[in-house]
Amino acid sequence: MDIRQLRYFVSAIRHGSLRAAAREHFVTQPAVSIQLKNLEEELGEKLYVRRGRRIEPTQAGISVFSDAEDIIGKMEALSHRVGALKTLERGALKMGSIDAASVYVLPDVFRAFRSRYPGIDVQVIVADSHTLLAALGSGAIELAVVTLPVAGEPHHVVPIYEDRMVLVAHPRHDLATRRGRASCAPRVTTCANRCTPSGSSSPFPPSGSTTSS
């Protein structure tokens, strides 16, 4: 038994005609007759009888018709759901972020992502980099926004933001008289496991100085 046989049978019973079923599926009437005969042989029951030029379902045919409609509907719904995942119409993304990035870096990115992919449910946990990398390694999350450097297991790392920090002091403070200037620039990065399918990329579109790939 295959889905084609069920489609032909449902069409034939719905139209009351093998010819009409053949037209609907762009095949010949003998092709429909053969498939329905194979279906009857496999089930061991007569599924329809002829009344002149029309056909009518038997009691077994009525039962098969009802179940076949349900099966076809579920198959079509399954195909649609899988297709929606491929086109990012539906789905979920579990990710983590350090506190600062979740407050100052990602809000604009999230808004842009939500506008472009409203059907994707983004779930975010906020924690320190070490905790997020552990969650990434265990598969609890798929993406992590952490600070560099990233140690431990190899990950696909994409720098997305650089935050320059400077030391500020009173003009008469000892530090203000020094010639040197103390500064550092912690970098924020996205990390994903190496097991991410080849060719995949970060789902977040660029926003301002934030970039990802």
C-alpha positions in Angstrom: 0.0 0.0 0.0 1.3 3.4 -0.9 0.0 7.0 -0.7 -0.6 7.1 -4.5 -3.1 4.3 -4.2 -4.9 6.1 -1.4 -5.0 9.3 -3.3 -6.5 7.6 -6.4 -9.1 5.8 -4.3 -10.2 8.9 -2.4 -10.5 10.9 -5.7 -12.5 8.0 -7.3 -14.9 7.8 -4.4 -15.2 11.5 -4.1 -16.0 12.0 -7.8 -17.9 8.7 -8.1 -15.8 8.0 -11.3 -12.5 6.4 -12.2 -12.2 8.7 -15.2 -12.6 11.8 -13.1 -10.0 10.5 -10.7 -7.6 9.9 -13.6 -8.2 13.5 -14.9 -7.5 14.9 -11.4 -4.1 13.1 -11.1 -3.2 13.5 -14.8 -3.0 9.8 -15.5 -4.9 7.3 -17.6 -8.0 5.6 -16.4 -6.4 2.1 -16.7 -3.6 3.4 -14.4 -6.1 4.2 -11.7 -7.9 0.9 -12.2 -4.7 -1.1 -11.7 -3.7 0.8 -8.6 -7.2 0.3 -7.0 -7.2 -3.4 -7.9 -3.8 -3.7 -6.2 -5.2 -1.9 -3.2 -8.1 -4.3 -3.0 -5.9 -7.3 -3.3 -3.6 -6.1 -0.6 -6.5 -5.4 1.8 -8.4 -8.5 0.7 -11.7 -6.6 0.4 -13.8 -5.2 -2.5 -13.7 -1.5 -2.0 -16.2 -0.3 -4.6 -18.9 -1.5 -7.0 -20.1 -0.1 -10.3 -23.5 1.4 -10.7 -23.8 2.2 -14.4 -21.1 4.7 -15.2 -20.5 5.6 -11.5 -18.9 3.7 -8.7 -20.0 3.5 -5.1 -18.0 2.4 -2.0 -18.7 -0.9 -0.2 -18.8 -0.9 3.6 -15.1 -1.7 3.5 -14.6 1.1 1.0 -16.3 3.6 3.3 -14.0 2.7 6.1 -10.9 2.9 3.9 -12.1 6.2 2.4 -12.3 7.8 5.9 -8.9 6.6 7.0 -7.3 7.4 3.7 -8.5 11.0 3.9 -7.0 11.3 7.4 -3.7 9.7 6.2 -3.4 12.0 3.2 -4.2 15.0 5.3 -1.5 14.1 7.9 1.0 13.5 5.1 0.4 16.9 3.6 0.6 18.6 7.0 3.9 16.8 7.6 5.3 17.9 4.3 4.2 21.5 5.0 5.9 21.5 8.4 9.1 20.1 7.1 9.1 22.6 4.3 8.5 25.4 6.8 11.6 24.4 8.7 13.7 24.6 5.6 12.4 28.1 4.7 12.6 29.3 8.4 8.8 29.9 8.4 8.5 27.7 11.5 11.0 26.4 14.1 12.8 27.1 17.3 16.3 28.4 18.3 17.7 27.7 21.7 20.6 30.1 22.5 22.5 31.6 25.3 24.0 35.1 25.9 26.2 36.8 28.5 24.3 39.5 30.4 25.9 42.6 28.8 25.3 41.3 25.3 21.7 40.5 26.0 21.1 44.0 27.2 23.2 46.2 25.0 24.1 44.2 21.8 21.3 41.8 20.9 17.9 43.7 21.3 18.2 45.3 17.9 19.3 42.0 16.4 16.4 40.2 17.9 13.9 42.8 16.7 15.3 42.5 13.1 15.2 38.7 13.3 11.7 38.6 14.6 10.5 41.0 11.8 12.1 38.8 9.2 11.3 35.3 10.7 8.1 35.8 12.9 7.5 32.0 13.0 10.8 31.2 14.7 10.6 30.9 18.5 13.9 32.2 20.0 14.6 30.9 23.5 17.4 32.7 25.3 19.2 31.9 28.6 21.5 34.4 30.2 24.6 33.2 32.0 28.4 33.6 32.1 30.6 32.5 29.2 31.8 29.3 30.9 28.3 28.1 31.7 27.1 28.9 28.1 30.0 27.0 26.5 29.3 24.0 28.7 25.6 24.2 27.6 26.7 24.5 24.0 29.0 21.4 24.4 26.2 19.3 25.9 23.7 20.3 23.2 21.4 22.2 25.6 21.7 25.3 23.3 22.6 25.7 19.7 24.2 29.1 19.8 26.1 31.1 22.4 27.1 34.8 22.6 30.2 34.9 24.9 33.4 36.9 25.4 36.7 35.9 23.8 38.9 34.0 24.2 37.0 30.7 23.8 38.8 27.8 25.3 38.0 24.1 25.4 36.3 22.1 22.6 36.6 23.5 19.1 33.7 25.7 18.1 32.8 27.7 15.1 33.6 31.2 16.3 32.4 34.4 14.7 33.4 37.8 16.3 30.3 40.1 16.2 31.1 43.0 18.5 34.0 44.9 20.0 33.6 47.0 23.1 36.4 49.5 23.8 36.9 50.3 27.5 39.0 53.2 28.8 40.1 54.3 32.3 38.7 57.6 33.5 40.2 59.5 36.3 40.1 63.0 37.8 42.5 65.5 36.1 44.5 65.8 39.3 44.7 62.1 39.9 48.2 60.5 39.7 47.0 58.3 36.8 46.0 61.4 34.8 49.6 62.7 34.7 50.9 59.5 33.2 51.8 59.5 29.5 50.4 56.1 28.8 46.8 55.4 28.3 45.3 52.2 29.7 42.6 50.6 27.5 41.3 47.2 26.6 38.8 45.9 24.2 36.9 42.8 25.2 35.3 41.2 22.2 31.9 39.5 22.0 31.5 36.5 19.8 29.0 33.9 18.8 29.9 30.3 19.1 28.2 27.2 17.6 29.1 23.5 17.9 31.2 22.0 15.1 28.3 19.6 14.6 26.2 22.4 13.1 25.3 21.2 9.5 27.9 22.2 6.9 27.1 25.5 5.2 24.9 26.7 8.0 25.2 30.2 9.4 24.1 32.3 12.3 20.4 33.2 11.8 20.9 36.8 13.1 21.0 39.5 10.4 23.5 42.4 10.9 22.4 45.4 13.0 24.6 48.4 13.4 28.1 47.3 14.3 27.0 43.8 15.1 27.7 41.2 12.4 27.4 37.5 12.3 27.9 34.7 9.8 
